[in-house]
Amino acid sequence: MLRDAYRCSHMRRNNMNDINIKNIPAGADWFGEKRSLGISTIDFKFCPTDGNDFLVLENTFHAKGGPPKHLHYSQNEWFYCLEGEFSFEVGSEKHILRRGDCLLGPKNVPHVWAYIGDHIGKILIAFSPAGKMEDFFRKVTKTSAMPSQDPDLWRTHGMELLGPPMNIVDAL
């Protein structure tokens, strides 16, 4: 648990001109840890020095699915598809992301998404500002399942739970 308390704080600047830099290979986590959401894994790629910075995750899927419909009160959420195919609904717009495609989910706009491919899917997800998202992913990956649909869990981390995960049949 000391590592959790340590978080990404080792990224803090030693002084205004000095920052620790680290190369994180594909499929690797900043801490060398494994985090599971059941149908996918999450690797921290860049963690905030505080809640005003940004957070970047690599989310690797080995099965179809995604999180419940939600919105972020303060974070913009940016998605970049590295591999596979993902279906998104942001507000009332529907999108399919394939390798090299990206999409922004603005704060206070409902969104839901799912991996719909047949093999491995990989997506980079960035939150700006990070807010409480690092803490959210540390907490939910302890269960090795997609985040629970407990409204209090989502509200505590600056989000509103709005509905179930995307129906994969409708997403195809």
N, C-alpha and C positions, 0 to 999 in steps of 0.2 A: 504494500500500500504506500510505502515511501515513494515508489516510482510514480504512483498516481498523484501524490502531493507535489512531486517534482514537476509533473506535467511537461509542458514544453518551455518551462521557465528558463531552461538553459539556453534558449534562443535570445534572451534579453541582451540588450547592448551592454557591453562593459563600460563603454563611454560613447559619446556621440559619433565617433568615427570607426567603431569596432563592433562587429556583429559576428557571432559564431555561425559558420556556414557548414552545411553537411549535405552530402550527396545521398539521396534516397533512391535506390534502384526500383524499377517496376516490380510490383508484387511484394515490396518490403515496407515495413513500418518504421517510423522515426525511432521508436523505442525497441524495435525487434520483437514486438508483441504480436499475438494473433487475436483478432476480435471477430466474432461471428454474429451474424443476424439470422442464422439458420440457412436461408437460401443464398446468402452472400457473406463476404468478408469485407472488413473495412480496415484500411491502412491509413494512419495519419501521415500526411506528406508535409504539411506546414501547419504548425500550431501557433496560436496567438501569444503575444507577450502580455496582452491584456484583452478584455472583451471588446475593445475598439479596433483591434487589428482584424485580420481575416483568418479563416481556417480552410484548409484544403484536404480533402479525403479522396482516396482511390477506393471505389466500391466495385468489387468483383463478384459477379453473379454466376452460380452454377445451376440455378433453377429459375423458372419464371416467377415473377411477382415483384412487389414493391411496397412502399409504406402506405399508410392510410392517407386519405385526403386531409390536408391541413393548410394553414397559412402561418407565416412568421410575422410577428408584430414589428420587428425592427431589422430583420436580415433580408437582404437580397440573396437569392440562391441561384448560383450559376452552374450549369451542367455542360460537360464536354465529353462526347462519346469517343472512347478509345477503341472499342471493339464491340460487335454485336448490334442489336437493334432494341431500342427503347421507345415506348409509347408514352406521351405526355399529354396532360390536359392542364393548361394554365389559364385561369379564368374560364372563358367559354371557348377558347381556341384549342384545337387538337393538333399534335405534332408527332412525327416519327423522327427519331434521331438515329443516325448511322454513323459509322466511323468518320471522324472529323467534323461532325455537326455539333453546334452548341446552342444553348437556349438559356434565357434568363427567366427566373421566377421572381418577380418583384415582391418586395415586402407588402403585406396586407392583401395579396392576391391569392385566392385559393388555388392549390395545385395538387395533383396526384400523378404518379408515374409508375411504370413497371417495366421490367426487363421482359421482352417477348420473344427473344431469339431462341435458337435451338442448341447452341453450344455454350461457350463462355461469353459473358458480357462484362465489359469494363467501362466505368464512367468516372470522370473526375467531378467532384462536387466542391464548390467553393462557397463559403458563407461570408458576407461582408455587411456589417461588422460581425465578428464571430459570436458575440453575445455569450450565451450559455450552451452553445452547440457542442463544444468539446465535452463538457460535463454530461450532456444528454447522451452522446454516443458511448462514453465510458460506462454510463449506467445501463443503457439498454443492451449492450453487447455482453454483459455479465450473464444474461439469460440464454444467450445463443439462439435467439428468436427475433423475428421482426418486432419493433416496438409495440408494446401493449396499447390497446385503445382506451387507456385511462386518461380522461380529460385533464385531471390534475397533474399527471406526469408531463403532459405537453405544455400546459399553462405555466408550470414551474420553470420550464426552459424557454419561455418566450414565444410559444406557439399556441394555436387554437386547433384542436382536433375537430374536423368537419364531417368526416364520414369514413366508410370502409376503404380498404385498398381497391385499386382499379380492377374491374372484372376483366380478366385476361381474354376471354372469348370476345368481348366487345372491343378490346384494344387491338385485336389482329386485323 
